[in-house]
Amino acid sequence: MAGPGELDSARLRRDLSLALRRRLTWYAAVGAAGLTVVFSIIAAASPPGKTGPIAAPAATPATQPDPFFGQDTQQPGDNQPGIALPAQLPQGSSGGSPVAISGGS
């Protein structure tokens, strides 16, 4: 069994280690807060927006063929046609009302 001197030494090492970790945690927190302040100041002082030249948009035709219906549709922003409902609603393979099945493997 350990004597009283060895227990005091272990407690002292533990206390010193905890104090060191507490200081390191404190320094890391202060450093992170300081970097946050520095980066915030840099972001606030920098001009907003893009710094490069702005390219002109490519010319596009006024209408484009619709791949689903084969007819011309208008560009976004113009008046869009409404959603077309199907001629007949889909039915299940049994022909009756739909049934929800869960689970199983």
ChimeraX attribute file (.defattr): number of C-alpha atoms within 10 A of each C-alpha:
attribute: neighborCount
match mode: 1-to-1
recipient: residues
	/A:1	4
	/A:2	6
	/A:3	7
	/A:4	8
	/A:5	8
	/A:6	11
	/A:7	11
	/A:8	11
	/A:9	11
	/A:10	11
	/A:11	11
	/A:12	12
	/A:13	12
	/A:14	12
	/A:15	12
	/A:16	12
	/A:17	12
	/A:18	12
	/A:19	12
	/A:20	12
	/A:21	12
	/A:22	12
	/A:23	12
	/A:24	12
	/A:25	12
	/A:26	12
	/A:27	12
	/A:28	12
	/A:29	12
	/A:30	12
	/A:31	12
	/A:32	12
	/A:33	12
	/A:34	12
	/A:35	12
	/A:36	12
	/A:37	12
	/A:38	12
	/A:39	12
	/A:40	11
	/A:41	11
	/A:42	11
	/A:43	11
	/A:44	10
	/A:45	9
	/A:46	8
	/A:47	9
	/A:48	8
	/A:49	6
	/A:50	7
	/A:51	7
	/A:52	6
	/A:53	6
	/A:54	7
	/A:55	6
	/A:56	6
	/A:57	6
	/A:58	6
	/A:59	6
	/A:60	8
	/A:61	8
	/A:62	9
	/A:63	12
	/A:64	13
	/A:65	11
	/A:66	11
	/A:67	8
	/A:68	6
	/A:69	8
	/A:70	9
	/A:71	10
	/A:72	12
	/A:73	16
	/A:74	15
	/A:75	13
	/A:76	8
	/A:77	6
	/A:78	8
	/A:79	9
	/A:80	10
	/A:81	8
	/A:82	6
	/A:83	6
	/A:84	6
	/A:85	7
	/A:86	7
	/A:87	6
	/A:88	6
	/A:89	6
	/A:90	8
	/A:91	10
	/A:92	9
	/A:93	8
	/A:94	8
	/A:95	8
	/A:96	8
	/A:97	9
	/A:98	10
	/A:99	8
	/A:100	5
	/A:101	6
	/A:102	6
	/A:103	4
	/A:104	4
	/A:105	3
